[in-house]
Amino acid sequence: MSNHIRSNTTVILSLVCFLTIQSSVWAQKPGHGRGEYFNVRDFGAKGAGGDDTEGIKAAIAAATRVCWGEKPPGSVHYASEPVVFFPSGKYKISETLQAGGCNLLGEGSSIIHMTDPEKDIFFSTSIWRWRVSGLLLFGGRHQLHIGNANINSSQFIIDKCTFQKASGVAIKMGKRTASAQLIIKNCMFTQNNQALVNRCDQAVLKDSWISTSKGMKDKAVIENHNVLRMENIVGVPEVDPRANQRWIDNHFSLTCRNVRFGGEGGGFTAVFNFAKFINRRPQAGSSSVVMESCLFFCARNDKIQSAIYLEEVPNQLIIRDSSGFISGGGRGWPVVKVSPKIDLDTYFDDVRVGGIRILIDDTLTTGIHDDLDFFTELPEQLKPYQVNDIVSDAAPKSGNWRRGQFVRNRNTRGPSAAGAPYGWYCVESGKSTRWKPVFLSFVPR
């Protein structure tokens, strides 16, 4: 028994010593050289508000020289990832810094201030795997302008950073950077002309704050050209009602969960959708707009007058468990609006069965009154693709309907008192459909 106690005591003391040593190692201030952080102060940067361009360039060059990697036969490429370290301070730069070959780490939101509004802060067309953490990037055109020529298994992680006053885009991915994963988390975006342009196969923006620039005109805070997931975002707009501002321009697949499309100044349109439904079989990919548990405040885009604006109709449009205030006076504005450029009578002629799915659930509230049917009303040609309750004032006269679909009469709640039908049942598929009225009958017990 005593040997067992001594053995356990030895193990515990050894573990305590190991953790103590590890703690002291992580607490050491980063130095420079092979195998350690490359501290920009050791290369001439001072972080005292003067021009530190040359010092930072020297630190990046030194780190890049010791970056090592290879591609084993039958495997993917791998590489070492040296780190350039920025102690707390303000580092002014006057030239664009080449990204790549090293990761970037700041201490206490170290400030990198680009003094030329026409120049990028970090730029690379050949960056493959990259991590940036703890930096505050101020000014310049594009602050992180990065990408590659569609290199497989690319990954970019941007964490605990602040992006402020970019005259262009805070984070802009190159046009060919598709085979990549982009993860942005715990970040702040304030007064940038645009926050993000995504072109990656998977991008995640989460747990972050976005304040917009009032000078943004005829564009979106975020452009998504591939797949983007947004979660736990606080959006605070600077509104110009005449500027056609919106939060997101979607060109393929967008999912938003727990996103506040803010109401300051009345707010503006949440999503412009440019992604048309894809009509391939088997489906190689689907365009989509999915909004779950979101807050919409979209009352001050006078040109658009809706929360979701469809330049094209995607394969999937889902809005559920959301609320907000969408108003332009009078009865207000609809949640979804379709561009008048679309000829809805012919637009859906080639849609395969199940190719489009639309759901706007009945939990949506508007903050104006209870006329939910008005706010969720879709053009009649879109109603055949609804997967939830379809409501109308009369049997439909347009749209590609399928036999068996049912349309509820908006003006009848329960058994008809005046002989009006409860709804209409489609008895013939196609555009020239025939509808049969449905009446409710209750037998007393």
C-alpha positions as CSV (number, residue, x, y, z in Angstrom):
1,M,0.0,0.0,0.0
2,S,2.8,2.4,0.9
3,N,4.6,1.7,-2.4
4,H,1.4,2.5,-4.2
5,I,1.1,5.8,-2.4
6,R,4.8,6.7,-3.2
7,S,4.2,5.8,-6.8
8,N,1.2,8.0,-7.1
9,T,3.0,10.8,-5.3
10,T,5.9,10.6,-7.8
11,V,3.5,10.8,-10.8
12,I,1.7,13.8,-9.3
13,L,4.9,15.7,-8.6
14,S,6.3,14.9,-12.1
15,L,3.0,16.2,-13.6
16,V,3.2,19.4,-11.5
17,C,6.8,20.0,-12.6
18,F,5.9,19.3,-16.3
19,L,3.0,21.8,-16.2
20,T,5.2,24.4,-14.4
21,I,7.9,24.1,-17.0
22,Q,5.3,24.3,-19.8
23,S,3.8,27.4,-18.2
24,S,7.1,29.2,-18.0
25,V,7.9,28.3,-21.6
26,W,4.6,29.8,-22.9
27,A,5.1,32.9,-20.7
28,Q,8.5,33.8,-22.3
29,K,8.5,36.8,-24.5
30,P,9.0,35.6,-28.2
31,G,12.5,36.1,-29.6
32,H,13.7,35.6,-33.1
33,G,15.6,33.0,-35.0
34,R,15.0,29.5,-36.3
35,G,12.3,27.6,-34.4
36,E,11.1,30.7,-32.5
37,Y,8.9,33.7,-33.2
38,F,10.4,36.4,-35.4
39,N,9.9,39.6,-33.3
40,V,9.7,42.6,-35.6
41,R,11.4,44.7,-32.9
42,D,14.5,42.7,-33.4
43,F,14.6,43.7,-37.1
44,G,14.3,47.5,-36.6
45,A,10.6,48.1,-36.1
46,K,9.8,50.2,-33.0
47,G,6.0,50.2,-32.8
48,A,6.1,53.8,-31.6
49,G,4.1,55.4,-34.3
50,G,6.9,56.0,-36.8
51,D,7.3,54.3,-40.2
52,D,8.2,50.6,-39.5
53,T,7.9,49.3,-43.1
54,E,11.5,48.2,-43.5
55,G,11.7,46.5,-40.1
56,I,8.5,44.5,-40.7
57,K,9.6,43.5,-44.2
58,A,12.9,42.3,-42.8
59,A,11.2,40.1,-40.2
60,I,8.9,38.6,-42.8
61,A,11.8,37.9,-45.1
62,A,13.8,36.2,-42.3
63,A,10.8,34.1,-41.3
64,T,10.1,33.1,-44.9
65,R,13.7,32.0,-45.4
66,V,13.3,29.3,-42.8
67,C,9.9,28.1,-44.0
68,W,10.3,24.5,-45.1
69,G,8.0,22.1,-46.8
70,E,7.6,19.3,-49.3
71,K,5.1,17.1,-51.1
72,P,5.6,13.4,-50.3
73,P,4.6,11.0,-53.1
74,G,0.9,10.3,-53.1
75,S,0.3,12.9,-50.5
76,V,-0.6,16.6,-50.1
77,H,2.0,19.3,-49.6
78,Y,2.9,20.3,-46.0
79,A,5.1,23.0,-44.6
80,S,6.5,24.6,-41.5
81,E,4.8,27.8,-40.3
82,P,7.2,30.3,-38.6
83,V,5.5,33.2,-36.8
84,V,6.2,36.9,-37.1
85,F,5.4,38.5,-33.8
86,F,4.2,42.1,-33.2
87,P,4.6,43.3,-29.6
88,S,1.9,45.8,-28.5
89,G,2.4,49.1,-30.3
90,K,1.5,51.1,-33.4
91,Y,3.4,50.2,-36.6
92,K,3.0,52.6,-39.5
93,I,3.7,51.3,-43.0
94,S,3.9,53.1,-46.3
95,E,4.3,50.0,-48.6
96,T,2.3,46.9,-49.1
97,L,3.7,43.9,-47.2
98,Q,4.0,40.5,-48.9
99,A,2.1,37.9,-47.0
100,G,3.0,34.2,-47.1
101,G,5.7,32.0,-45.8
102,C,4.9,32.9,-42.2
103,N,2.0,33.4,-39.8
104,L,1.3,36.7,-38.0
105,L,0.7,37.2,-34.3
106,G,0.0,40.4,-32.5
107,E,0.1,41.2,-28.8
108,G,-3.0,43.1,-27.5
109,S,-4.3,44.1,-30.9
110,S,-1.0,45.5,-32.2
111,I,-1.8,48.2,-34.7
112,I,-0.6,48.2,-38.3
113,H,-1.5,51.5,-39.9
114,M,-1.2,51.9,-43.7
115,T,-0.8,55.6,-44.4
116,D,-1.6,55.3,-48.2
117,P,-5.4,54.7,-48.8
118,E,-4.6,53.4,-52.3
119,K,-2.3,50.5,-51.1
120,D,-3.0,47.2,-49.6
121,I,-1.6,46.2,-46.2
122,F,-0.9,42.5,-46.8
123,F,-1.0,41.0,-50.3
124,S,-0.2,37.6,-51.8
125,T,-1.4,35.6,-54.8
126,S,0.4,32.4,-53.7
127,I,-0.5,32.0,-50.0
128,W,-1.5,28.5,-49.1
129,R,-2.0,28.1,-45.3
130,W,-2.0,31.2,-43.1
131,R,-3.0,32.2,-39.6
132,V,-3.4,35.8,-38.4
133,S,-4.3,36.7,-34.8
134,G,-4.3,39.7,-32.5
135,L,-3.8,42.5,-35.1
136,L,-5.6,45.8,-35.6
137,L,-5.3,46.8,-39.3
138,F,-6.1,50.4,-40.0
139,G,-6.5,52.3,-43.3
140,G,-5.2,51.3,-46.7
141,R,-7.2,49.9,-49.6
142,H,-7.6,46.1,-49.0
143,Q,-6.2,45.1,-45.7
144,L,-5.8,41.3,-46.2
145,H,-5.8,40.8,-50.0
146,I,-4.8,37.1,-50.3
147,G,-5.3,34.0,-52.3
148,N,-3.7,31.4,-54.6
149,A,-4.3,29.6,-57.9
150,N,-6.8,27.1,-56.6
151,I,-4.3,25.1,-54.5
152,N,-5.9,22.1,-52.9
153,S,-6.3,21.9,-49.1
154,S,-5.7,25.7,-48.5
155,Q,-6.8,27.0,-45.2
156,F,-6.9,30.6,-43.8
157,I,-7.6,31.3,-40.1
158,I,-8.2,34.9,-39.0
159,D,-8.8,35.3,-35.3
160,K,-9.1,38.1,-32.7
161,C,-8.4,40.8,-35.3
162,T,-9.9,44.3,-35.9
163,F,-10.3,45.8,-39.4
164,Q,-10.9,49.5,-39.5
165,K,-11.2,52.2,-42.2
166,A,-10.3,50.2,-45.3
167,S,-11.1,52.2,-48.4
168,G,-11.6,48.9,-50.3
169,V,-12.2,45.5,-48.6
170,A,-11.0,44.4,-45.1
171,I,-10.6,40.8,-46.2
172,K,-10.5,40.1,-50.0
173,M,-10.0,36.6,-51.4
174,G,-8.4,36.2,-54.8
175,K,-10.6,35.2,-57.7
176,R,-9.1,31.7,-58.1
177,T,-9.0,30.8,-54.4
178,A,-11.7,28.2,-54.5
179,S,-10.2,25.0,-53.0
180,A,-9.8,26.7,-49.6
181,Q,-11.4,27.0,-46.2
182,L,-11.6,30.4,-44.7
183,I,-12.4,30.8,-41.0
184,I,-12.9,34.3,-39.5
185,K,-13.8,34.4,-35.8
186,N,-13.9,36.8,-32.9
187,C,-13.2,39.8,-35.1
188,M,-14.3,43.4,-35.4
189,F,-15.0,45.2,-38.6
190,T,-15.6,49.0,-38.3
191,Q,-16.2,51.6,-41.0
192,N,-14.7,49.6,-43.9
193,N,-16.1,50.2,-47.3
194,Q,-16.6,46.4,-47.5
195,A,-15.9,43.8,-44.8
196,L,-15.4,40.6,-46.9
197,V,-15.3,39.3,-50.4
198,N,-15.4,35.4,-50.3
199,R,-14.4,33.0,-53.1
200,C,-13.5,30.0,-51.0
201,D,-15.3,26.6,-51.1
202,Q,-16.1,27.1,-47.5
203,A,-16.0,30.3,-45.5
204,V,-17.2,30.7,-41.9
205,L,-17.6,34.2,-40.3
206,K,-18.7,33.9,-36.7
207,D,-18.8,35.5,-33.3
208,S,-17.9,38.9,-34.7
209,W,-19.1,42.6,-34.9
210,I,-19.6,44.5,-38.2
211,S,-20.2,48.3,-38.3
212,T,-20.5,49.6,-41.8
213,S,-19.4,52.8,-43.6
214,K,-22.0,55.4,-44.6
215,G,-20.0,56.1,-47.7
216,M,-20.7,52.6,-49.1
217,K,-22.9,53.0,-52.2
218,D,-24.5,50.5,-54.6
219,K,-22.8,47.6,-53.0
220,A,-22.9,45.1,-50.1
221,V,-20.9,44.9,-46.9
222,I,-20.1,41.3,-47.8
223,E,-19.9,39.7,-51.3
224,N,-20.2,35.9,-51.4
225,H,-19.2,34.2,-54.6
226,N,-19.0,30.6,-53.2
227,V,-20.2,29.1,-49.9
228,L,-20.5,31.3,-46.8
229,R,-21.8,30.5,-43.3
230,M,-22.4,33.4,-40.9
231,E,-23.2,32.8,-37.2
232,N,-23.6,35.0,-34.1
233,I,-22.9,38.3,-35.9
234,V,-23.9,41.8,-34.7
235,G,-24.4,44.2,-37.6
236,V,-24.6,47.9,-37.0
237,P,-25.3,50.0,-40.2
238,E,-24.5,53.5,-41.1
239,V,-27.4,54.3,-43.4
240,D,-27.8,56.4,-46.5
241,P,-31.4,55.6,-47.8
242,R,-30.5,56.7,-51.3
243,A,-27.3,54.6,-51.7
244,N,-28.8,51.2,-52.4
245,Q,-26.9,49.6,-49.5
246,R,-27.3,46.0,-48.5
247,W,-25.6,43.6,-46.1
248,I,-24.8,40.6,-48.4
249,D,-24.6,40.1,-52.2
250,N,-25.0,36.3,-52.6
251,H,-23.8,34.6,-55.8
252,F,-24.0,31.0,-54.7
253,S,-24.7,29.6,-51.2
254,L,-25.4,31.6,-48.1
255,T,-26.5,30.5,-44.6
256,C,-27.0,33.0,-41.7
257,R,-27.8,31.9,-38.2
258,N,-28.4,34.3,-35.3
259,V,-27.3,37.4,-37.3
260,R,-28.5,40.8,-36.4
261,F,-29.0,42.9,-39.5
262,G,-29.1,46.0,-37.4
263,G,-31.7,48.7,-37.1
264,E,-29.7,51.8,-36.5
265,G,-30.9,54.5,-38.9
266,G,-33.7,52.1,-39.9
267,G,-31.3,49.5,-41.4
268,F,-31.1,48.3,-45.0
269,T,-31.7,45.3,-47.1
270,A,-30.2,42.0,-45.7
271,V,-29.6,40.0,-48.9
272,F,-29.4,40.6,-52.6
273,N,-29.4,37.2,-54.3
274,F,-27.8,36.9,-57.7
275,A,-27.5,33.1,-57.7
276,K,-29.9,31.4,-60.1
277,F,-31.3,27.9,-59.5
278,I,-29.1,25.1,-60.8
279,N,-31.1,22.6,-62.8
280,R,-28.7,19.7,-63.1
281,R,-29.4,16.1,-62.3
282,P,-27.8,14.7,-60.2
283,Q,-27.5,18.0,-58.4
284,A,-23.8,19.0,-58.4
285,G,-24.5,22.0,-56.2
286,S,-27.4,24.2,-55.1
287,S,-27.7,27.9,-54.8
288,S,-29.3,28.9,-51.6
289,V,-30.3,31.6,-49.1
290,V,-31.0,30.3,-45.6
291,M,-31.8,32.7,-42.8
292,E,-32.4,31.2,-39.3
293,S,-33.0,33.0,-36.1
294,C,-32.1,36.4,-37.6
295,L,-33.2,39.9,-36.9
296,F,-34.1,42.0,-39.9
297,F,-34.2,45.8,-39.8
298,C,-34.5,46.8,-43.4
299,A,-36.6,50.0,-43.6
300,R,-34.2,52.4,-45.2
301,N,-33.2,51.0,-48.6
302,D,-35.7,53.1,-50.6
303,K,-34.8,51.5,-53.9
304,I,-35.4,47.9,-52.9
305,Q,-38.0,48.0,-50.1
306,S,-37.6,44.4,-48.8
307,A,-35.4,42.2,-46.6
308,I,-34.5,39.7,-49.3
309,Y,-34.3,40.9,-52.9
310,L,-34.1,38.3,-55.7
311,E,-32.2,39.3,-58.8
312,E,-32.5,35.5,-59.5
313,V,-34.4,32.7,-57.7
314,P,-32.1,30.2,-55.9
315,N,-32.7,26.5,-55.5
316,Q,-33.4,27.0,-51.8
317,L,-34.9,30.0,-50.0
318,I,-35.6,29.5,-46.3
319,I,-36.5,32.1,-43.7
320,R,-37.5,30.8,-40.3
321,D,-37.5,31.6,-36.6
322,S,-36.7,35.2,-37.5
323,S,-38.2,38.6,-36.7
324,G,-37.7,42.3,-37.4
325,F,-39.1,45.5,-38.7
326,I,-39.6,45.9,-42.4
327,S,-41.5,49.1,-43.2
328,G,-41.9,51.9,-45.7
329,G,-45.1,53.4,-44.4
330,G,-48.6,52.2,-44.9
331,R,-48.8,48.5,-44.8
332,G,-45.0,48.1,-44.9
333,W,-42.8,46.1,-47.3
334,P,-42.7,42.4,-48.0
335,V,-39.9,40.2,-46.7
336,V,-39.1,38.9,-50.1
337,K,-39.2,40.8,-53.4
338,V,-38.5,39.7,-56.9
339,S,-36.7,41.9,-59.5
340,P,-38.9,43.2,-62.2
341,K,-36.2,42.1,-64.7
342,I,-37.4,38.5,-64.2
343,D,-40.2,37.2,-66.5
344,L,-41.9,35.0,-63.9
345,D,-44.3,33.5,-66.5
346,T,-41.4,31.8,-68.4
347,Y,-38.6,31.8,-65.7
348,F,-39.5,28.4,-64.3
349,D,-40.4,26.5,-67.5
350,D,-37.4,24.2,-67.2
351,V,-37.3,23.6,-63.4
352,R,-37.1,20.0,-62.5
353,V,-39.5,18.5,-59.9
354,G,-38.1,19.5,-56.5
355,G,-35.5,21.8,-58.0
356,I,-36.7,24.9,-56.0
357,R,-37.7,24.9,-52.4
358,I,-39.1,28.0,-50.6
359,L,-40.1,28.2,-46.9
360,I,-41.0,31.3,-45.0
361,D,-42.4,30.1,-41.8
362,D,-45.2,31.5,-39.7
363,T,-43.0,32.4,-36.8
364,L,-41.8,35.5,-38.6
365,T,-42.9,38.8,-36.9
366,T,-42.6,42.3,-38.3
367,G,-43.1,44.7,-35.5
368,I,-45.9,46.5,-37.3
369,H,-49.1,44.4,-37.1
370,D,-50.3,40.8,-37.4
371,D,-50.9,40.8,-41.2
372,L,-48.3,38.1,-41.6
373,D,-49.8,36.9,-45.0
374,F,-49.0,40.3,-46.5
375,F,-45.4,40.4,-45.4
376,T,-44.7,36.8,-46.4
377,E,-46.7,37.0,-49.7
378,L,-44.9,35.8,-52.8
379,P,-45.7,36.4,-56.4
380,E,-48.1,33.7,-57.6
381,Q,-45.5,32.1,-59.9
382,L,-43.3,31.4,-56.9
383,K,-46.0,29.8,-54.8
384,P,-45.9,26.3,-56.4
385,Y,-42.4,25.9,-54.8
386,Q,-43.5,26.7,-51.3
387,V,-43.1,23.7,-48.9
388,N,-45.2,25.2,-46.2
389,D,-48.7,26.7,-46.2
390,I,-49.7,28.3,-49.5
391,V,-52.2,31.1,-49.2
392,S,-54.2,33.1,-51.8
393,D,-57.4,35.1,-52.3
394,A,-58.5,32.8,-55.2
395,A,-57.5,29.8,-57.1
396,P,-54.2,30.5,-58.9
397,K,-54.2,31.5,-62.5
398,S,-50.5,31.4,-63.2
399,G,-47.4,29.3,-62.2
400,N,-46.3,25.7,-62.9
401,W,-48.4,23.6,-60.4
402,R,-48.4,19.9,-59.7
403,R,-51.5,17.7,-59.2
404,G,-52.3,17.4,-55.5
405,Q,-51.0,20.8,-54.4
406,F,-53.4,22.7,-52.1
407,V,-53.9,26.5,-51.8
408,R,-55.6,27.8,-48.7
409,N,-58.2,30.6,-49.0
410,R,-56.8,33.6,-47.0
411,N,-60.3,34.9,-46.4
412,T,-61.6,31.8,-44.7
413,R,-60.6,30.8,-41.2
414,G,-62.3,27.5,-40.3
415,P,-65.7,26.4,-41.6
416,S,-67.1,28.7,-44.3
417,A,-70.0,30.9,-43.1
418,A,-70.9,32.3,-46.5
419,G,-70.3,29.3,-48.7
420,A,-66.7,30.2,-49.7
421,P,-64.3,27.3,-50.0
422,Y,-61.6,26.7,-47.5
423,G,-59.1,26.4,-50.4
424,W,-58.5,24.8,-53.8
425,Y,-57.0,21.5,-54.8
426,C,-55.0,21.2,-58.0
427,V,-56.4,18.4,-60.2
428,E,-54.2,18.8,-63.2
429,S,-50.4,19.6,-63.5
430,G,-49.0,22.4,-65.6
431,K,-49.7,26.0,-66.3
432,S,-53.3,25.6,-67.5
433,T,-54.3,23.9,-64.3
434,R,-57.7,23.0,-63.1
435,W,-58.6,23.6,-59.5
436,K,-61.3,22.0,-57.3
437,P,-62.7,24.0,-54.4
438,V,-62.5,22.3,-51.0
439,F,-65.1,22.9,-48.3
440,L,-64.9,21.9,-44.7
441,S,-67.6,19.9,-43.1
442,F,-67.9,19.1,-39.4
443,V,-70.3,16.4,-38.2
444,P,-71.7,17.0,-34.7
445,R,-71.0,14.2,-32.2
